[in-house]
């Protein structure tokens, strides 16, 4: 997904293989604003880079994934 939240080669692969959740990071500082957390085409996305979550641990467990 790009900064405008449009489909990309990666999102197409995730959809093709039936991925249910995508937890990602590596967006920092000003880049956090372009991140996406939510559901798109049946996949739950969550941006969890350290600075995007206030440098606090985030539990990633099956129950949590259902809420993303």
C-alpha positions as CSV (number, residue, x, y, z in Angstrom):
1,X,0.0,0.0,0.0
2,X,1.4,3.4,-0.8
3,X,1.1,6.7,1.1
4,X,-2.3,7.3,-0.5
5,X,-3.5,3.8,0.7
6,X,-3.8,2.5,-2.8
7,X,-3.1,-1.2,-3.7
8,X,0.5,-2.2,-4.3
9,X,2.3,-5.4,-5.4
10,X,2.6,-6.3,-1.7
11,X,-1.1,-5.9,-0.9
12,X,-1.9,-8.0,-4.0
13,X,0.3,-10.8,-2.7
14,X,-1.1,-10.6,0.8
15,X,-4.7,-10.8,-0.7
16,X,-3.8,-13.7,-3.1
17,X,-2.4,-15.8,-0.2
18,X,-5.3,-15.2,2.2
19,X,-3.3,-13.2,4.8
20,X,-5.6,-12.1,7.6
21,X,-3.3,-9.6,9.4
22,X,-0.3,-7.6,8.4
23,X,1.7,-6.0,11.3
24,X,4.4,-3.6,10.0
25,X,6.8,-0.9,11.0
26,X,9.6,1.0,9.5
27,X,7.6,4.2,9.2
28,X,9.0,6.8,11.5
29,X,8.7,10.5,12.3
30,X,6.7,12.3,9.6
31,X,6.2,9.0,7.8
32,X,3.8,7.7,10.5
33,X,1.1,10.0,9.2
34,X,1.0,8.1,5.9
35,X,0.7,4.7,7.6
36,X,-2.5,2.7,7.6
37,X,-4.1,0.9,10.5
38,X,-7.4,-0.7,9.7
39,X,-9.0,-3.2,7.4
40,X,-8.7,-3.3,3.6
41,X,-10.0,-6.1,1.4
42,X,-10.3,-8.5,4.4
43,X,-6.8,-7.9,5.8
44,X,-6.2,-6.1,9.1
45,X,-3.2,-3.8,9.0
46,X,-1.5,-2.3,12.0
47,X,1.5,0.1,12.0
48,X,3.5,-0.8,15.1
49,X,6.8,1.0,14.7
50,X,8.2,1.9,18.1
51,X,7.7,5.7,17.8
52,X,4.2,5.2,16.3
53,X,3.1,3.4,19.5
54,X,4.9,5.8,21.9
55,X,7.8,3.3,22.5
56,X,5.5,1.1,24.6
57,X,5.2,-2.7,24.1
58,X,2.1,-3.8,22.2
59,X,0.9,-7.3,22.7
60,X,0.3,-9.1,19.4
61,X,-1.8,-12.2,20.0
62,X,-4.6,-13.8,18.2
63,X,-7.3,-12.0,20.2
64,X,-5.5,-8.7,19.6
65,X,-5.4,-9.3,15.8
66,X,-9.1,-9.7,15.7
67,X,-9.5,-6.2,17.1
68,X,-7.1,-4.5,14.7
